[in-house]
């Protein structure tokens, strides 16, 4: 009984930041940051001139956007500046940029002129776009791509799976890790006046990768186990769509999370050695109960998921949390359901407009699959060690401006760190500037 009361007290402490935040229902959130993400592919043509960057930067500032996140390394592994490591992204869908064109430089200069912070976003373990057959896994480094465990038992390179656009790399490969750290440091040194650097796709592709021989050897060395049947001792396929855990599953889950955390630690040290003042941030999805499938534990080390999620979390899994290493944490509240009440009302019926993200489980409609519930969970799991920025995917709302406005208000109510909008292109295409401005300045 004493132990039960002790656990109740700990749980209450972990929930306290969340509960305190949710009590602030009348405060206008003027002190919260508003981030606008500028995706490199969707905005490639639009951001190919300095005049256009100046126009949209002023437009963003005029409605209250405080921070711009500029995507400078695509999912194909190409950079939007002239890198000595990565190939230059000088063309996309017919628009051509000269190598000397420096989009990030223009954004920093314009953003700072208007009193805004400007961050660079880099896709870390992404190396190709399988729909286009383009990227470093197709050209420079095919040996770095993830090996995927298929339902028929075969192990195939991810570039051969054309139903998945993400051509992901193997995060445990030492060559991959060194290459990515070099690019991060290069960015920091090239743009010493950038305010922050945001990690994206800092993860595995899914639970079915990476099953390379290298990963097998590394796992055995880390765990001290001998995997006689690989990958069957890790997981097996129940049918063409469903995998199930095998005897070493929980150890495998923990090992993969140590791979991601160790990269964050190494990148953090390398970045701050080059510029100790730059902010370090990360974007992940908010669906924590299944996000382990991507090898990621974005929670604080103060939170131990082993009791709540015993099917996948080992007793030491909490040590893989890396929230403490971040200055900014953006959690992807990529849901059309805004409130927990809407989740209750949606039970037993299909949800229109949901975007299927890596690691999501559409069959488990819990509160965390709403903007309100996802924000509460993220704030509780990060334990106040980093501001939580609630992130919305605008295109999910189609033309439903009322639901989008409601989602914006909910984020401003629930998230201490403010709001991130993904992506600029959707605000432009729908002309939702005034709608966004009105609703991000108030709380529901």
C-alpha positions as CSV (number, residue, x, y, z in Angstrom):
1,X,0.0,0.0,0.0
2,X,2.9,2.4,0.8
3,X,4.4,1.7,-2.5
4,X,1.1,2.3,-4.3
5,X,0.8,5.7,-2.6
6,X,4.3,6.6,-3.4
7,X,3.7,5.8,-7.1
8,X,0.5,7.9,-7.0
9,X,2.5,10.8,-5.6
10,X,5.2,10.5,-8.3
11,X,2.5,10.4,-11.0
12,X,0.9,13.5,-9.6
13,X,4.2,15.3,-9.6
14,X,4.8,14.3,-13.2
15,X,1.3,15.6,-14.2
16,X,1.7,18.8,-12.3
17,X,3.2,20.9,-15.1
18,X,0.5,19.7,-17.4
19,X,-2.3,20.5,-15.0
20,X,-0.9,23.9,-14.2
21,X,-0.7,24.7,-17.9
22,X,-4.2,23.6,-18.5
23,X,-5.5,25.9,-15.8
24,X,-4.4,29.0,-17.7
25,X,-7.6,29.4,-19.7
26,X,-8.0,33.2,-19.9
27,X,-4.4,34.4,-20.4
28,X,-3.6,35.8,-23.8
29,X,-0.4,34.0,-24.8
30,X,1.6,37.0,-26.0
31,X,4.8,35.5,-24.5
32,X,4.6,32.2,-26.4
33,X,6.6,31.6,-29.6
34,X,5.0,31.1,-33.0
35,X,7.1,29.0,-35.4
36,X,6.4,28.9,-39.1
37,X,8.0,25.9,-40.9
38,X,9.2,26.4,-44.5
39,X,9.5,23.0,-46.1
40,X,12.3,22.9,-48.7
41,X,10.4,20.9,-51.4
42,X,6.9,22.5,-51.1
43,X,8.4,26.0,-51.1
44,X,11.3,25.4,-53.5
45,X,10.1,27.6,-56.3
46,X,8.5,30.2,-54.1
47,X,11.7,30.7,-52.1
48,X,14.1,30.8,-55.0
49,X,14.5,34.6,-55.0
50,X,15.6,37.0,-52.4
51,X,12.6,39.3,-53.0
52,X,10.2,36.5,-52.3
53,X,11.9,35.6,-49.1
54,X,11.8,39.3,-48.0
55,X,8.1,39.5,-48.8
56,X,7.1,36.3,-46.9
57,X,9.3,37.1,-44.0
58,X,7.6,40.5,-43.6
59,X,4.2,38.9,-44.0
60,X,4.9,36.3,-41.3
61,X,6.2,39.0,-38.9
62,X,3.2,41.2,-39.5
63,X,0.8,38.5,-38.1
64,X,2.9,37.7,-35.1
65,X,5.1,34.9,-36.2
66,X,8.2,35.0,-33.9
67,X,10.4,32.2,-35.4
68,X,11.0,30.8,-38.9
69,X,12.2,27.2,-39.3
70,X,13.9,26.9,-42.7
71,X,14.3,23.4,-44.1
72,X,17.9,23.3,-45.5
73,X,18.5,19.5,-45.8
74,X,15.9,17.6,-47.6
75,X,14.7,14.0,-47.1
76,X,16.8,13.1,-50.1
77,X,19.9,14.1,-48.2
78,X,20.6,17.1,-50.4
79,X,21.4,20.5,-48.9
80,X,20.0,23.9,-50.0
81,X,23.4,25.5,-49.5
82,X,26.7,24.5,-51.1
83,X,28.0,21.8,-48.7
84,X,31.4,20.1,-48.9
85,X,29.7,16.9,-47.7
86,X,26.2,16.6,-49.1
87,X,25.0,17.1,-52.7
88,X,23.5,20.5,-53.5
89,X,19.7,20.6,-54.1
90,X,19.9,22.9,-57.2
91,X,16.8,21.7,-58.9
92,X,13.3,20.5,-58.0
93,X,10.3,20.0,-60.2
94,X,11.7,22.2,-63.0
95,X,12.9,25.1,-60.8
96,X,16.7,25.6,-61.0
97,X,18.8,27.5,-58.5
98,X,22.5,28.5,-59.0
99,X,24.9,26.9,-56.6
100,X,25.8,30.3,-55.2
101,X,22.2,31.1,-54.2
102,X,22.0,31.0,-50.4
103,X,18.4,30.8,-49.2
104,X,19.3,30.5,-45.6
105,X,21.4,33.6,-45.6
106,X,18.5,35.6,-47.0
107,X,16.2,34.2,-44.4
108,X,18.5,35.0,-41.5
109,X,19.1,38.6,-42.8
110,X,15.4,39.3,-43.4
111,X,14.3,37.6,-40.2
112,X,16.7,39.4,-38.0
113,X,15.8,42.7,-39.7
114,X,12.2,42.1,-38.5
115,X,13.2,41.0,-35.0
116,X,12.5,37.3,-35.6
117,X,14.5,34.2,-34.7
118,X,15.6,32.0,-37.6
119,X,16.4,28.3,-37.3
120,X,17.7,25.8,-39.8
121,X,16.0,22.4,-40.0
122,X,17.9,19.3,-41.2
123,X,16.6,15.9,-41.9
124,X,19.0,13.6,-40.1
125,X,18.6,10.0,-41.0
126,X,16.7,10.5,-44.3
127,X,18.6,9.8,-47.5
128,X,16.2,9.4,-50.4
129,X,12.7,10.0,-51.8
130,X,11.5,6.6,-53.1
131,X,8.7,8.1,-55.2
132,X,11.3,10.1,-57.2
133,X,14.1,7.6,-57.0
134,X,16.3,10.4,-55.8
135,X,18.8,10.9,-53.0
136,X,22.1,9.8,-51.6
137,X,20.9,6.2,-51.2
138,X,20.4,6.1,-55.0
139,X,23.7,7.8,-55.8
140,X,26.5,8.5,-53.4
141,X,25.8,6.0,-50.6
142,X,23.4,3.1,-51.4
143,X,25.3,1.0,-48.8
144,X,24.0,3.3,-46.0
145,X,20.3,2.6,-46.6
146,X,18.1,0.8,-44.1
147,X,17.4,-2.9,-44.6
148,X,13.7,-3.7,-44.1
149,X,12.2,-6.9,-42.8
150,X,9.3,-7.9,-45.1
151,X,6.2,-9.9,-44.2
152,X,7.4,-12.7,-46.5
153,X,10.6,-13.0,-44.3
154,X,12.9,-11.3,-46.8
155,X,15.3,-8.5,-46.0
156,X,15.4,-5.8,-48.7
157,X,16.9,-2.4,-49.1
158,X,14.4,0.4,-48.4
159,X,14.9,1.9,-51.8
160,X,13.1,-1.1,-53.3
161,X,9.9,-0.4,-51.3
162,X,8.1,2.1,-53.5
163,X,5.0,2.2,-51.2
164,X,7.1,4.2,-48.7
165,X,8.5,7.6,-49.8
166,X,11.0,7.8,-47.0
167,X,14.4,6.4,-48.0
168,X,15.8,6.2,-44.6
169,X,19.4,5.4,-43.5
170,X,20.7,3.1,-40.8
171,X,21.2,5.3,-37.7
172,X,23.6,2.8,-36.1
173,X,26.1,2.9,-38.9
174,X,29.2,4.8,-37.7
175,X,29.8,6.2,-41.2
176,X,26.3,7.6,-41.4
177,X,26.6,9.1,-37.9
178,X,29.9,10.8,-38.6
179,X,28.6,12.1,-41.9
180,X,25.5,13.6,-40.3
181,X,27.5,15.2,-37.5
182,X,29.9,16.8,-40.0
183,X,26.9,18.4,-41.8
184,X,25.4,19.7,-38.6
185,X,28.7,21.3,-37.6
186,X,29.2,22.7,-41.1
187,X,25.8,24.4,-40.9
188,X,26.6,25.9,-37.5
189,X,29.9,27.2,-38.7
190,X,28.5,28.5,-42.0
191,X,25.7,30.4,-40.2
192,X,27.1,31.5,-36.9
193,X,24.2,34.0,-36.5
194,X,21.5,31.4,-37.0
195,X,19.4,31.2,-33.8
196,X,18.8,27.5,-33.7
197,X,19.1,24.1,-35.4
198,X,16.1,21.8,-35.5
199,X,16.5,18.0,-36.0
200,X,13.9,16.2,-38.1
201,X,13.6,12.5,-39.0
202,X,16.1,11.8,-36.2
203,X,14.8,8.2,-36.2
204,X,14.5,4.8,-37.7
205,X,12.0,4.3,-40.5
206,X,9.7,2.0,-38.5
207,X,9.8,-1.1,-36.4
208,X,10.6,-3.2,-39.5
209,X,14.0,-1.6,-40.0
210,X,17.0,-1.6,-39.7
211,X,17.6,-5.4,-39.9
212,X,21.1,-5.3,-41.5
213,X,23.9,-7.6,-40.5
214,X,25.6,-4.6,-38.9
215,X,22.7,-4.0,-36.6
216,X,22.6,-7.6,-35.6
217,X,26.2,-7.5,-34.7
218,X,25.9,-4.3,-32.8
219,X,22.8,-5.5,-30.9
220,X,24.6,-8.7,-29.8
221,X,27.6,-6.8,-28.6
222,X,25.4,-4.3,-26.6
223,X,23.1,-7.0,-25.1
224,X,25.4,-9.9,-24.7
225,X,22.9,-12.1,-26.4
226,X,23.4,-14.5,-29.3
227,X,20.5,-14.1,-31.7
228,X,20.2,-17.5,-33.2
229,X,17.3,-16.7,-35.5
230,X,17.4,-13.2,-37.0
231,X,15.1,-11.4,-37.3
232,X,12.6,-14.0,-36.0
233,X,14.0,-13.8,-32.4
234,X,13.2,-10.0,-32.5
235,X,9.8,-10.0,-34.1
236,X,7.7,-12.2,-36.4
237,X,4.9,-11.5,-38.9
238,X,1.4,-12.6,-38.0
239,X,0.1,-11.7,-41.5
240,X,1.0,-9.3,-44.3
241,X,0.2,-6.2,-42.2
242,X,0.8,-7.3,-38.6
243,X,4.1,-8.0,-36.8
244,X,4.3,-9.3,-33.3
245,X,7.1,-9.2,-30.6
246,X,9.4,-12.2,-30.2
247,X,11.7,-13.1,-27.3
248,X,14.3,-10.3,-27.6
249,X,11.9,-7.6,-28.6
250,X,12.1,-5.4,-25.5
251,X,15.9,-5.5,-25.6
252,X,15.9,-4.6,-29.3
253,X,13.6,-1.7,-28.6
254,X,15.8,-0.4,-25.8
255,X,19.0,-0.8,-27.9
256,X,17.5,1.2,-30.8
257,X,16.6,4.0,-28.5
258,X,20.1,4.0,-27.1
259,X,21.3,4.5,-30.7
260,X,19.2,7.6,-31.2
261,X,20.0,9.1,-27.8
262,X,23.7,8.6,-28.2
263,X,23.5,10.4,-31.5
264,X,21.7,13.3,-29.9
265,X,24.4,13.4,-27.2
266,X,27.2,13.4,-29.8
267,X,25.5,16.0,-32.0
268,X,24.8,18.2,-29.0
269,X,28.4,18.2,-28.0
270,X,29.7,18.8,-31.5
271,X,27.2,21.6,-32.3
272,X,27.9,23.4,-29.0
273,X,31.7,23.1,-29.5
274,X,31.2,25.1,-32.7
275,X,28.6,27.5,-31.3
276,X,27.7,27.2,-27.6
277,X,24.9,29.8,-27.9
278,X,22.8,28.1,-30.7
279,X,19.5,26.6,-29.7
280,X,19.1,22.9,-30.3
281,X,15.6,21.6,-31.1
282,X,13.9,18.4,-32.3
283,X,10.6,17.6,-34.0
284,X,8.9,14.2,-33.3
285,X,5.4,12.9,-33.5
286,X,3.3,13.2,-30.3
287,X,2.0,9.6,-30.3
288,X,4.4,8.4,-27.6
289,X,2.7,5.0,-26.8
290,X,3.8,3.7,-30.3
291,X,6.7,6.1,-31.1
292,X,9.1,3.6,-29.7
293,X,8.7,1.8,-33.0
294,X,10.9,4.5,-34.6
295,X,13.7,4.0,-32.0
296,X,12.9,7.3,-30.3
297,X,12.3,8.2,-26.6
298,X,11.7,11.9,-26.6
299,X,10.6,11.9,-23.0
300,X,12.6,13.1,-20.0
301,X,14.8,10.6,-18.1
302,X,12.6,11.5,-15.1
303,X,9.7,9.7,-16.8
304,X,9.8,5.9,-16.6
305,X,7.3,4.2,-19.0
306,X,8.0,0.6,-17.9
307,X,4.9,0.3,-15.7
308,X,2.5,1.9,-18.1
309,X,3.8,0.3,-21.2
310,X,5.2,-3.1,-20.1
311,X,4.8,-4.7,-23.5
312,X,7.6,-2.7,-25.0
313,X,9.4,-0.7,-22.3
314,X,12.2,-2.4,-20.4
315,X,13.0,-1.3,-16.9
316,X,16.0,0.7,-18.2
317,X,14.2,2.2,-21.2
318,X,13.8,5.5,-19.3
319,X,17.5,6.1,-19.6
320,X,17.2,6.6,-23.3
321,X,15.1,9.8,-22.9
322,X,16.7,12.9,-24.4
323,X,14.4,15.8,-23.6
324,X,17.1,17.2,-21.3
325,X,19.4,17.7,-24.3
326,X,16.9,20.0,-26.1
327,X,16.2,23.7,-25.9
328,X,13.1,23.4,-28.1
329,X,10.8,20.4,-28.4
330,X,8.2,20.4,-31.2
331,X,5.6,17.7,-30.8
332,X,3.5,16.8,-33.8
333,X,-0.1,17.1,-32.9
334,X,-1.1,15.9,-36.3
335,X,-4.7,15.1,-35.6
336,X,-8.1,16.4,-36.9
337,X,-9.6,15.7,-33.5
338,X,-8.9,18.7,-31.3
339,X,-10.4,17.9,-27.9
340,X,-10.7,14.8,-25.7
341,X,-14.4,15.2,-26.0
342,X,-14.1,14.7,-29.7
343,X,-12.1,11.5,-29.2
344,X,-15.0,10.2,-27.0
345,X,-17.5,11.1,-29.7
346,X,-15.4,9.5,-32.5
347,X,-15.1,6.0,-30.9
348,X,-16.3,3.3,-33.3
349,X,-16.3,5.4,-36.5
350,X,-13.7,6.2,-39.1
351,X,-11.9,9.5,-38.8
352,X,-11.8,11.6,-41.9
353,X,-8.6,13.4,-42.9
354,X,-6.2,11.7,-40.6
355,X,-2.6,11.7,-41.9
356,X,-1.0,8.3,-41.4
357,X,2.4,9.1,-39.8
358,X,5.2,6.7,-39.0
359,X,4.5,4.8,-35.8
360,X,0.9,5.7,-35.5
361,X,-1.7,3.1,-34.5
362,X,-5.1,4.1,-36.0
363,X,-6.8,1.2,-34.2
364,X,-6.1,2.7,-30.8
365,X,-8.1,5.9,-30.5
366,X,-7.0,7.2,-27.1
367,X,-6.8,10.8,-25.9
368,X,-3.3,11.2,-27.1
369,X,-4.7,11.2,-30.7
370,X,-6.2,14.6,-30.2
371,X,-4.5,18.0,-30.0
372,X,-5.6,18.5,-26.4
373,X,-4.7,15.0,-25.2
374,X,-1.4,14.8,-27.2
375,X,-0.3,18.2,-25.7
376,X,-1.1,17.1,-22.2
377,X,0.9,13.8,-22.6
378,X,3.9,15.6,-24.1
379,X,4.0,18.1,-21.3
380,X,3.7,15.4,-18.7
381,X,6.4,13.2,-20.2
382,X,8.9,16.0,-20.7
383,X,8.5,16.9,-17.0
384,X,9.2,20.6,-17.6
385,X,12.8,20.2,-18.8
386,X,12.1,21.7,-22.2
387,X,9.3,23.9,-23.6
388,X,6.8,21.9,-25.6
389,X,5.8,23.5,-28.9
390,X,2.5,22.1,-30.2
391,X,2.8,21.5,-34.0
392,X,-0.1,21.4,-36.4
393,X,-0.2,20.0,-39.9
394,X,-2.4,22.5,-41.8
395,X,-3.3,20.3,-44.7
396,X,-5.1,17.8,-42.5
397,X,-7.9,20.3,-42.0
398,X,-8.6,20.6,-45.8
399,X,-10.9,23.6,-46.0
400,X,-12.3,23.3,-42.5
401,X,-11.2,26.7,-41.3
402,X,-13.2,26.4,-38.0
403,X,-11.6,23.2,-36.9
404,X,-8.1,24.6,-37.8
405,X,-8.9,27.7,-35.8
406,X,-10.0,25.6,-32.9
407,X,-6.8,23.5,-33.1
408,X,-4.7,26.7,-33.0
409,X,-6.5,28.0,-29.9
410,X,-6.1,24.6,-28.2
411,X,-2.3,24.6,-28.8
412,X,-2.0,28.1,-27.5
413,X,-3.9,27.0,-24.4
414,X,-2.1,23.8,-23.8
415,X,1.6,24.2,-24.8
416,X,4.0,26.3,-22.8
417,X,6.4,26.6,-25.8
418,X,3.9,27.9,-28.2
419,X,2.8,26.9,-31.7
420,X,4.5,25.5,-34.8
421,X,2.7,25.6,-38.1
422,X,3.5,23.1,-40.8
423,X,3.7,24.4,-43.4
424,X,3.9,27.9,-44.8
425,X,2.7,26.6,-48.2
426,X,-0.7,25.7,-46.8
427,X,-1.3,29.0,-45.2
428,X,-0.4,30.7,-48.5
429,X,-2.5,28.4,-50.6
430,X,-5.6,28.8,-48.4
431,X,-5.0,32.5,-47.6
432,X,-5.4,31.7,-43.9
433,X,-3.2,34.5,-42.7
434,X,-5.9,36.5,-40.9
435,X,-7.4,33.2,-39.5
436,X,-4.1,32.2,-38.0
437,X,-3.4,35.6,-36.6
438,X,-6.8,35.9,-34.9
439,X,-6.7,32.5,-33.3
440,X,-3.1,32.3,-32.2
441,X,-3.6,35.4,-30.1
442,X,-6.3,33.9,-27.9
443,X,-7.0,30.8,-25.9
444,X,-10.1,28.7,-26.0
